[in-house]
């Protein structure tokens, strides 16, 4: 079902639009749901926005730290095993 006019939008364009939507859902939102538990948090609207911002930042950093790991979960585990190395990558300098 769609409100798009079939005389204006071809079947190929319609399919590309639907696949594009699901690509975002499957690539980004799946990661946020599976690795950050975004669908399970019970924050209110203000905290919910903050939670979303923090998960976006965490996923972006994990992508930057990704080396030989295949998944973001492996990146997170490596960062937990060696937090000082992770902190140095973020600019932490021991005084």
MIBAKOL-550760 format. One record per atom (N, C-alpha, C): residue number from 1; residue in one letter; atom name; z, x, y. Coordinates in pm, 1 decimal. Layout:
<pts>
(pt NUM A CA (Z X Y))
...
</pts>
This chain:
<pts>
(pt 1 X N (0.0 83.5 -116.9))
(pt 1 X CA (0.0 0.0 0.0))
(pt 1 X C (0.0 88.1 123.3))
(pt 2 X N (-79.9 51.3 218.4))
(pt 2 X CA (-85.0 126.8 342.3))
(pt 2 X C (-136.4 36.6 453.8))
(pt 3 X N (-93.8 68.5 573.6))
(pt 3 X CA (-143.6 -6.0 689.1))
(pt 3 X C (-267.0 61.1 747.2))
(pt 4 X N (-310.6 171.3 685.6))
(pt 4 X CA (-430.0 241.2 734.5))
(pt 4 X C (-555.3 159.5 705.2))
(pt 5 X N (-645.8 162.6 798.8))
(pt 5 X CA (-771.6 89.3 784.9))
(pt 5 X C (-864.9 168.1 692.7))
(pt 6 X N (-907.0 113.2 579.0))
(pt 6 X CA (-993.5 185.7 485.7))
(pt 6 X C (-1130.6 218.3 544.6))
(pt 7 X N (-1168.2 151.7 653.1))
(pt 7 X CA (-1295.4 184.6 718.4))
(pt 7 X C (-1282.0 307.5 807.1))
(pt 8 X N (-1158.4 344.1 840.9))
(pt 8 X CA (-1134.6 458.7 929.3))
(pt 8 X C (-1092.4 582.6 849.0))
(pt 9 X N (-1013.5 562.1 745.4))
(pt 9 X CA (-959.8 672.0 665.2))
(pt 9 X C (-1024.5 669.0 527.9))
(pt 10 X N (-1085.3 780.2 490.3))
(pt 10 X CA (-1149.1 787.0 358.6))
(pt 10 X C (-1042.9 802.4 249.9))
(pt 11 X N (-1083.1 777.7 127.7))
(pt 11 X CA (-991.4 792.1 13.7))
(pt 11 X C (-943.4 936.1 2.5))
(pt 12 X N (-1031.4 1030.9 28.7))
(pt 12 X CA (-995.1 1172.6 20.7))
(pt 12 X C (-891.2 1208.5 127.3))
(pt 13 X N (-906.9 1157.9 249.9))
(pt 13 X CA (-810.5 1181.5 357.7))
(pt 13 X C (-676.5 1116.0 325.4))
(pt 14 X N (-681.9 996.6 269.9))
(pt 14 X CA (-559.9 924.5 232.4))
(pt 14 X C (-483.5 1002.2 125.6))
(pt 15 X N (-554.8 1051.5 25.4))
(pt 15 X CA (-492.3 1129.6 -81.2))
(pt 15 X C (-431.1 1257.5 -24.5))
(pt 16 X N (-501.4 1324.8 65.5))
(pt 16 X CA (-448.6 1448.3 126.0))
(pt 16 X C (-319.9 1420.0 203.2))
(pt 17 X N (-314.0 1307.1 271.2))
(pt 17 X CA (-194.2 1269.0 345.8))
(pt 17 X C (-75.8 1246.5 251.1))
(pt 18 X N (-99.2 1176.8 143.4))
(pt 18 X CA (8.0 1149.1 46.6))
(pt 18 X C (54.5 1278.4 -19.8))
(pt 19 X N (-39.2 1362.8 -61.3))
(pt 19 X CA (-1.4 1488.8 -125.3))
(pt 19 X C (73.2 1579.6 -28.5))
(pt 20 X N (33.2 1579.4 98.3))
(pt 20 X CA (102.5 1659.1 199.8))
(pt 20 X C (246.7 1615.8 215.7))
(pt 21 X N (270.3 1485.2 214.8))
(pt 21 X CA (407.4 1434.2 224.8))
(pt 21 X C (490.7 1481.1 106.0))
(pt 22 X N (437.6 1469.1 -13.4))
(pt 22 X CA (514.2 1506.1 -131.6))
(pt 22 X C (530.6 1655.7 -144.3))
(pt 23 X N (440.6 1733.9 -86.7))
(pt 23 X CA (456.8 1878.8 -88.1))
(pt 23 X C (582.5 1917.2 -9.7))
(pt 24 X N (602.9 1856.4 106.1))
(pt 24 X CA (723.6 1881.6 184.9))
(pt 24 X C (846.0 1837.4 106.2))
(pt 25 X N (840.4 1718.7 49.1))
(pt 25 X CA (954.0 1666.3 -27.5))
(pt 25 X C (987.5 1758.1 -144.6))
(pt 26 X N (888.0 1800.9 -218.0))
(pt 26 X CA (911.7 1881.5 -337.2))
(pt 26 X C (949.7 2025.4 -305.2))
(pt 27 X N (900.2 2079.6 -195.7))
(pt 27 X CA (928.2 2219.6 -164.5))
(pt 27 X C (1056.3 2237.6 -83.9))
(pt 28 X N (1070.9 2166.3 24.1))
(pt 28 X CA (1185.5 2186.6 112.6))
(pt 28 X C (1305.6 2102.1 72.6))
(pt 29 X N (1286.0 1973.8 62.5))
(pt 29 X CA (1399.9 1885.5 37.4))
(pt 29 X C (1459.7 1906.5 -101.2))
(pt 30 X N (1378.0 1941.1 -197.7))
(pt 30 X CA (1430.7 1970.2 -330.9))
(pt 30 X C (1525.7 2088.9 -324.8))
(pt 31 X N (1487.0 2193.5 -252.5))
(pt 31 X CA (1574.4 2309.5 -237.4))
(pt 31 X C (1704.8 2272.0 -168.0))
(pt 32 X N (1693.7 2194.0 -62.1))
(pt 32 X CA (1813.3 2156.0 12.8))
(pt 32 X C (1904.7 2067.9 -70.9))
(pt 33 X N (1847.4 1981.1 -151.0))
(pt 33 X CA (1928.0 1892.8 -236.3))
(pt 33 X C (1990.4 1970.5 -351.8))
(pt 34 X N (1908.5 2050.1 -419.9))
(pt 34 X CA (1955.0 2119.6 -539.9))
(pt 34 X C (2049.6 2234.5 -506.0))
(pt 35 X N (2012.8 2319.8 -410.7))
(pt 35 X CA (2090.2 2440.3 -383.7))
(pt 35 X C (2200.0 2421.4 -280.3))
(pt 36 X N (2186.9 2325.1 -192.1))
(pt 36 X CA (2287.5 2306.1 -86.7))
(pt 36 X C (2360.6 2173.5 -97.9))
(pt 37 X N (2323.7 2091.0 -193.0))
(pt 37 X CA (2391.1 1963.1 -212.5))
(pt 37 X C (2380.5 1870.0 -93.2))
(pt 38 X N (2267.7 1875.2 -24.6))
(pt 38 X CA (2255.6 1799.0 99.0))
(pt 38 X C (2266.4 1647.9 77.3))
(pt 39 X N (2219.3 1598.6 -33.9))
(pt 39 X CA (2226.9 1454.0 -57.5))
(pt 39 X C (2366.6 1407.6 -96.8))
(pt 40 X N (2454.0 1500.3 -132.8))
(pt 40 X CA (2586.0 1460.6 -179.5))
(pt 40 X C (2695.2 1474.0 -74.0))
(pt 41 X N (2663.8 1536.6 40.0))
(pt 41 X CA (2769.5 1551.6 140.0))
(pt 41 X C (2800.8 1417.3 204.7))
(pt 42 X N (2922.1 1403.4 250.0))
(pt 42 X CA (2967.4 1275.8 305.6))
(pt 42 X C (3006.8 1290.0 452.7))
(pt 43 X N (2940.6 1377.9 522.4))
(pt 43 X CA (2970.4 1400.9 663.9))
(pt 43 X C (2922.1 1282.6 747.7))
(pt 44 X N (2989.4 1260.2 858.8))
(pt 44 X CA (2943.9 1159.5 953.6))
(pt 44 X C (2818.4 1207.6 1024.5))
(pt 45 X N (2766.6 1130.5 1116.9))
(pt 45 X CA (2638.2 1163.3 1178.3))
(pt 45 X C (2642.0 1295.3 1255.4))
(pt 46 X N (2750.9 1321.3 1331.8))
(pt 46 X CA (2758.1 1448.3 1405.3))
(pt 46 X C (2770.3 1566.4 1310.5))
(pt 47 X N (2860.4 1556.1 1213.9))
(pt 47 X CA (2875.5 1663.0 1116.0))
(pt 47 X C (2753.5 1673.5 1026.1))
(pt 48 X N (2689.0 1561.3 999.7))
(pt 48 X CA (2567.8 1562.8 917.6))
(pt 48 X C (2457.6 1645.2 981.7))
(pt 49 X N (2443.0 1632.8 1113.1))
(pt 49 X CA (2343.1 1713.2 1185.2))
(pt 49 X C (2379.6 1861.0 1178.8))
(pt 50 X N (2507.7 1890.1 1192.7))
(pt 50 X CA (2553.6 2029.3 1183.9))
(pt 50 X C (2529.6 2083.8 1043.9))
(pt 51 X N (2561.3 2004.6 943.1))
(pt 51 X CA (2540.1 2045.2 803.3))
(pt 51 X C (2392.1 2075.6 779.1))
(pt 52 X N (2304.3 1990.4 829.1))
(pt 52 X CA (2160.6 2011.3 812.3))
(pt 52 X C (2116.5 2140.5 879.0))
(pt 53 X N (2166.1 2166.1 999.3))
(pt 53 X CA (2131.7 2289.9 1070.0))
(pt 53 X C (2179.0 2411.6 991.3))
(pt 54 X N (2301.5 2406.6 939.9))
(pt 54 X CA (2354.4 2519.2 863.3))
(pt 54 X C (2277.4 2541.4 733.5))
(pt 55 X N (2240.9 2434.7 664.3))
(pt 55 X CA (2163.7 2452.9 540.7))
(pt 55 X C (2024.7 2507.8 570.9))
(pt 56 X N (1963.9 2464.3 682.2))
(pt 56 X CA (1833.9 2519.6 720.7))
(pt 56 X C (1845.2 2669.6 748.4))
(pt 57 X N (1952.2 2708.5 818.6))
(pt 57 X CA (1973.1 2851.0 847.7))
(pt 57 X C (1996.2 2930.0 718.8))
(pt 58 X N (2077.7 2875.5 629.3))
(pt 58 X CA (2106.9 2943.8 503.2))
(pt 58 X C (1980.5 2962.0 419.4))
(pt 59 X N (1897.3 2860.5 412.8))
(pt 59 X CA (1772.6 2872.1 336.2))
(pt 59 X C (1677.3 2972.5 400.4))
(pt 60 X N (1672.5 2974.3 532.5))
(pt 60 X CA (1586.3 3071.2 602.1))
(pt 60 X C (1633.5 3213.8 575.8))
(pt 61 X N (1765.0 3236.2 584.2))
(pt 61 X CA (1818.5 3369.6 555.4))
(pt 61 X C (1794.3 3408.8 410.3))
(pt 62 X N (1812.2 3315.4 319.9))
(pt 62 X CA (1789.0 3345.0 178.6))
(pt 62 X C (1644.1 3384.8 155.2))
(pt 63 X N (1551.6 3318.6 223.5))
(pt 63 X CA (1409.6 3355.4 209.6))
(pt 63 X C (1385.9 3497.1 262.1))
(pt 64 X N (1454.6 3534.0 371.0))
(pt 64 X CA (1440.9 3669.1 425.5))
(pt 64 X C (1498.8 3774.2 331.5))
(pt 65 X N (1608.0 3739.6 262.4))
(pt 65 X CA (1674.7 3834.1 172.9))
(pt 65 X C (1608.9 3843.4 36.0))
(pt 66 X N (1519.0 3753.8 6.5))
(pt 66 X CA (1457.9 3747.4 -126.5))
(pt 66 X C (1378.3 3875.2 -152.9))
(pt 67 X N (1410.9 3941.5 -261.1))
(pt 67 X CA (1339.7 4063.5 -299.6))
(pt 67 X C (1278.1 4042.6 -437.3))
(pt 68 X N (1351.7 4081.2 -539.3))
(pt 68 X CA (1300.1 4069.9 -675.7))
(pt 68 X C (1342.6 3939.5 -742.1))
(pt 69 X N (1430.0 3864.0 -675.9))
(pt 69 X CA (1477.5 3739.5 -734.3))
(pt 69 X C (1366.5 3634.9 -736.4))
(pt 70 X N (1372.6 3549.9 -835.2))
(pt 70 X CA (1273.1 3443.5 -846.3))
(pt 70 X C (1316.6 3315.8 -777.6))
(pt 71 X N (1446.9 3294.4 -768.1))
(pt 71 X CA (1495.1 3169.5 -711.1))
(pt 71 X C (1596.5 3196.9 -600.3))
(pt 72 X N (1617.4 3097.6 -515.6))
(pt 72 X CA (1717.2 3111.0 -409.8))
(pt 72 X C (1858.3 3116.6 -466.7))
(pt 73 X N (1879.7 3055.3 -581.4))
(pt 73 X CA (2010.9 3063.8 -646.7))
(pt 73 X C (2041.7 3209.6 -682.8))
(pt 74 X N (1942.2 3284.8 -729.5))
(pt 74 X CA (1961.7 3426.2 -761.3))
(pt 74 X C (1992.5 3506.3 -634.4))
(pt 75 X N (1928.1 3471.1 -523.6))
(pt 75 X CA (1956.2 3537.4 -395.6))
(pt 75 X C (2101.6 3511.7 -357.5))
(pt 76 X N (2145.2 3387.3 -366.0))
(pt 76 X CA (2281.7 3351.1 -330.2))
(pt 76 X C (2382.0 3426.7 -417.4))
(pt 77 X N (2354.6 3437.5 -547.6))
(pt 77 X CA (2446.0 3507.8 -636.9))
(pt 77 X C (2453.2 3656.2 -602.0))
(pt 78 X N (2339.0 3716.3 -566.6))
(pt 78 X CA (2339.2 3858.1 -527.2))
(pt 78 X C (2419.8 3877.3 -399.2))
(pt 79 X N (2405.1 3785.8 -304.8))
(pt 79 X CA (2481.3 3795.2 -179.5))
(pt 79 X C (2630.7 3779.7 -204.8))
(pt 80 X N (2668.9 3694.8 -299.9))
(pt 80 X CA (2809.8 3677.3 -332.7))
(pt 80 X C (2866.7 3799.3 -404.1))
(pt 81 X N (2785.6 3863.8 -486.2))
(pt 81 X CA (2830.9 3981.9 -560.1))
(pt 81 X C (2854.7 4098.5 -464.8))
(pt 82 X N (2767.5 4112.9 -363.3))
(pt 82 X CA (2778.7 4224.7 -270.4))
(pt 82 X C (2774.4 4173.2 -126.2))
(pt 83 X N (2883.0 4110.4 -79.4))
(pt 83 X CA (2881.1 4051.4 54.4))
(pt 83 X C (2868.6 4153.4 167.0))
(pt 84 X N (2918.1 4277.0 148.5))
(pt 84 X CA (2908.0 4377.5 253.9))
(pt 84 X C (2762.1 4413.9 280.6))
(pt 85 X N (2684.2 4425.3 175.5))
(pt 85 X CA (2540.9 4452.7 191.6))
(pt 85 X C (2472.5 4339.2 267.4))
(pt 86 X N (2508.9 4217.3 235.3))
(pt 86 X CA (2452.6 4101.1 304.5))
(pt 86 X C (2493.3 4102.5 451.6))
(pt 87 X N (2620.2 4132.8 479.2))
(pt 87 X CA (2668.7 4137.5 618.1))
(pt 87 X C (2596.0 4245.2 697.5))
(pt 88 X N (2569.8 4360.4 636.1))
(pt 88 X CA (2496.7 4467.9 705.0))
(pt 88 X C (2356.1 4423.1 741.5))
(pt 89 X N (2292.1 4347.2 653.8))
(pt 89 X CA (2158.6 4296.7 683.6))
(pt 89 X C (2159.7 4201.2 802.1))
(pt 90 X N (2274.0 4135.4 822.3))
(pt 90 X CA (2288.8 4042.0 934.3))
(pt 90 X C (2335.1 4111.9 1062.1))
(pt 91 X N (2354.2 4244.5 1056.1))
(pt 91 X CA (2390.1 4320.3 1176.0))
(pt 91 X C (2535.8 4361.3 1184.2))
(pt 92 X N (2615.3 4335.3 1081.1))
(pt 92 X CA (2755.5 4374.4 1082.8))
(pt 92 X C (2767.5 4525.4 1076.6))
(pt 93 X N (2849.6 4581.4 1164.2))
(pt 93 X CA (2876.1 4724.3 1163.5))
(pt 93 X C (3026.1 4745.3 1154.2))
(pt 94 X N (3068.0 4823.8 1056.7))
(pt 94 X CA (3209.4 4852.1 1037.2))
(pt 94 X C (3257.8 4943.4 1149.6))
(pt 95 X N (3370.0 4907.0 1212.3))
(pt 95 X CA (3421.4 4987.0 1324.4))
(pt 95 X C (3521.1 5087.6 1278.0))
</pts>
